[in-house]
Structures are given as C-alpha cells and as structure tokens.
Amino acid sequence: MCGIVGAVSQKNIVEVLVEGLRRLEYRGYDSCGFAVMNGDDSQHLIERARTTARVSELASQGNDFYGTLGIAHTRWATHGKPDTQNAHPHISDGLIAVVHNGIIENYEVLRDELKALGYIFASETDTEVIAHLIHRAYTETKQVDLVAAVRSVLPRLHGAYAIGVIAQDQPDILIGARVGSPLVVALGDNENFLASDALALAGRAHSMLYLEEGDVAVLQAKGIQIIDAFGQVVQRAHKPMPAQADSVDLGPYQHYMQKEIFEQPRAISDTLANIASFGPELFNATAQEWQKFDQVLILACGTSYYSACVAKYWIEDLAGIPTQVEIASEYRYRTSVPNPKTLIVVVSQSGETADTLAALRHAQSLGHELTLAICNVDSSAMVRETRWKFLTKAGTEIGVASTKAFTTQLVALYVLAISLAKRAGRITPEQEKSLLRELRHLPKALQAVLALEPQIIAWSTHFAKWENALFLGRGMHYPIALEGALKLKEISYIHAEAYPAGELKHGPLALVTEKMPVVTVAPKDELLEKLKSNMQEVKARGGKLYVFADHDTEIASSEGIQVIRLPEHYGNLSPILHVVPLQLLAYHTACALGTDVDKPRNLAKSVTVE
C-alpha cells in the first residue's frame, strides 16, 4: 500500500515521478499526486497535481509541469476518505511539501497542538501534521537548516513512517526518513532518487541502498548523505540497481493475476533451483544451529497465514515437531509463554508486512533468537532481521490477490518440513530422493491443472450470478478452501466462507439452499469417504456442489453435483495443485462481473500499516 517516489536532478523529473508511481500501482491506491519545483526558476514555487483517478490521469496533468526536484505518492486511505483534499503531497504554507507512508498514531494530539498555534488543516490525514511540524521547526524556531528541522520533528512522530520532504526555498535538496516503513535511495548520474520500492526506479539508476531504522537521507543531484538515528553521518551498503523486470510487462494476458497464475510452474521451478538435498544449509543455517529448537511457531497474515496452516500439517506429520500457527496481527497483543527453543518462522511475500514484522520483533523481545524468514524479497526488512532465511524466488507479483507467492511459499514450507524430518531421522536417503523427484515434478503437474481453465470458465458464469458461496475442505485441504474463499471475495466481491467439511452440521448447513453454491476440495486421501458424506448432506438440502476431485475419487457429475477432475493425486503436495483451480475460479468469476481484478477495492498489495 502507498508508494513514494522522489527525485532531484538537473533536468525535468516529472516523467520519472509519474512512471515510478505507475510501477507502484500494483500495491493498491485510491489517489495519487506529485509536487515539483523548478530549480532554474528564481521563484521555484512548489506546484502540485493530485487526483482520485488512476496514475494515467495524473500523467496527463503532468504535461503542464516542469521540475528538477519533486516528490510523488500513491495513497491508500487510512485517515480520511479517498478524495483530492486528502491526497498527497501535503503542503504547509506553500513552504514545506511532504509525502508519507505509514501511520502517525499520535496525530490527534499533534493536530490539536498545531491548531492552537494557528495552523489551518486542509485535510483529514495524519500526514498533514508532519508538514506543519516541519514548517514550524523550520520557521518559528529559526532553524534555517532544513535537515535539522526534519530531524527535530521525527522523535515526536509515534508510529511507522517513511517520508519525503522538500522546501520551497531549498530547490536542490530532497530529504527522506524512515522508521518502520521501507525507503530506498537510488543513485544516478547527476540525479538521485527516493522510493518505497526499488521497482519504481528500476533502470533509472546504477546503484541503490536501503535506509535503516531512524535514518535520514539528504539527496542532492550530485551526492547524498545518510544520517543515522544518533545524528552520525554513516555509510550504507550499495547494491546494484535491478534492471526493469520482465514480469511488469503484461504480455498476452488480460490481467496480471492471470499472468501470475500461469507463471506458477516457472516460479516453483525457480524456488526449487539448486536444491539437490534437504537440510539446514538451504536456510543459511549450520547443522549445529539446526539442533537448537524442538518446536515451531509460524507467524503470518492473510494468504501467507493459510500457507502456514498447511505447513502445520506437513511439519507435524513428516518431522514430528509440535507446530503452532498464529495470525501475526493477534500474536503480540496477547500474553504468551516464550520458549527459547522455539523456531519462529515468519512468512511474507514482501517481507515488509507491518503486522508480521511487529510480531517478529515482539518474539525477539521475548527472547526468541531462532528466527527464519520465508520471503520473496531478499532486501526486505524481514529477511534482514531474521537469523535464517529462505527466498521463494517467485518474481515480482503485481496483482493484489496473491497467487504465485502463495504456491511458492507452500513449496518453501514443504522443503522446511522435509529438512526437519531429515534432522529427526524420519526419512531415509532413498525417501529423500523420492521426495525431491516429486517436488521437481510439480511444475509439470501444474501445467496439467492449468489446462483445466476452459472448464473453470464455464463454472465462473454460474458463480457470477450468486452473492454467496461456501468452500469446504478437510485436513490439510481446509486451509486451501480458506484460500479459495479469500480469493473469490477479494476480487469478485462475492461473500464467501470456508469451513472444515465436518463442521457443516454444527451450524453452516443452515445456510445451504439451492441458491448457495458449495465448492468442495476433494483429493483422494484418508478423509475422502468422510468428505463424500458431507457432500451428501449438502445435496440432500438442495445445495449445488462444485467439486474439484482427483481423477480416481469415483465422484461423478449428477443432479446437483458438477465435477472437474484434476489429472493426478499428489499426496502431501496435493494442496499446491488444488489451490490453482480455485485461483482460476475466482479470477474468471471476477472477469465475468467486470471488477478491477488486479486492483480490488479497499485492498493493497504490501500492507505496511497495522
């Protein structure tokens, strides 16, 4: 959610700002804007454009602007409704302009204080207090040093933030600062940049660096300076700037979500690349370190939480290690009993998920030193702050509704489960080779599942007529049912709920009528006969069953039951195969309804606020 781009140069940077925002559209937003100054103009006034339309509309406005210094932003509304007045950048008295990611938790106190001092607020946002506080520090207290003014304000801001700041009388200085929200500095030739995501500036600069907690960056066209939280000038490690990723090109697909669904065989191949055996080295751990824990706690949110729920079945079944899974946003707000011999696993696509990061830091504060990140972004805060890591290598995921990130997380967690089973001496060398062969067959198996798309499209025309749906699964396929329901409601806005099939008779069966489609995940496993009984409970009450069954489950289409057969049963890896048709069902239902598939309302890709 929310994206920041900033630039200082010796040439016009409006196009850079707008293109940067365009690349950040995938994060989700409901307004956007930029503020620029022309350093070649003696007045160098701050000029601003804002809109609640898409970045393409902002781009058309940008033709009328010229600036050598500027900041830009895509906003996902938290404080104040999504309208032009609340869109960033926010300007104080024509002098200070600010863009901000995150949340200022004490903004009400600061707002009241500033109102008492005569400041007039034009928005409902928490961000505007930052602009006014910096203005006051810069003028009323006679701090003519903009950097000092910004640094004096930061301790007063409680919460998480990444900010970009410019001042009307400093046309060659761009300031960035961060606490709890990511911010990148990118270095070019006689121009330098800020962004909340390196993707925004890919191909624009030759190198980059990540600001650390409390850092303030001072950017000019010909150089940068980093000041840490203690006021010391410091150096941060430079990294090569990523080239423009092919994955941001839509290609022949209608939406990014469709493209990413079909990229899953390739993404899983990349996740498994270079894995010849299982063990601690896959997680950058040593054999000695790998013996220090005797239980596992997985922390995650949303889709990543459902992948963790599947992993609980795998780890306890294969490795025999007690495993708990908790929603990260709840974990740190309850009293827990820490066990230093627990492996804390955090799962996140971006590695910047605010709730999961906060849960990780809370666990560390309780004395949990054994931490592992399963993540798609090597440079993320989560990867940097954990002891061990496993990168899923899913590639850039643009669609807000996660697909390939989810299946690669499942693969990573299965690799973890096998590695722990090997540690416990529960698999033989022959079994290890067999498990690796099964994993390597996954991309081919997924290709066969993707070939079912025409049958799923036919189902989607039915689902587009309904307002509610139930999803059923049993055992390790119950989290897959949860994920299927989440996908449908995320992008089609159809109300969907998932239940363990055995729970039907304990309440949800009351919802079943001829107007309630019931999607059932039906692999051929030890729970199949129980699941068939649950399906009969639905059929007897007039419910319409839509069943994704393995090829040899002996479930046939009949009155009230429609069946799509997956090409093969895949044992423990079955959840990875069964989630793909659920993704396709949600996608094509949303297409039939005409919703904005890649940018569903009210949602954001990278959830960087609590």
Protein Blocks (a to p, Z undefined) as FASTA:
>chain_A
ZZddddddfbdfklmmmmmmmmmmmnopabdcdddddfkbmklpadddddfbdfklmmmm
mmmpccfbdcddddddfehcadfklpccddeehlaccddedjdfklmmmmmmmmmnopac
fbfbfklmmmmmmmmmmmmnopabfklmmmmmmmmpgcddddddddfklmkbccdddehi
acdddddehiacddfbfklmgokambdcdddehiacdddfkbccdddfkopacddddddd
ddddfklpgbjafbfklmmmmmmmmmmmmmmgoiabgcjklnopafklmmmpcbdcddde
hjllmmmmmmmmmmmmmnopacddddfklmmmcccdddfkbccddddfklpafklmmmmm
mmmmnopabdcdddfbfkbmklmmpmbdcdeklopafblbacklmmmmmmmmmmmmmmmm
mmnopacfklmmmmmmmmmmmmmmmmmmmmmmmmmmmmmmmmmmpcbdcdddehjllmmm
mmmmmmmmmmnopacddddfklmmnommmmpcfklccdddddddfklmmmmmmmmmmmmn
opacdddddfklopacdehiacdddfbdehjmlmmmmmmmmmmmmmmmmmmnopafklcg
hiafblcbZZ
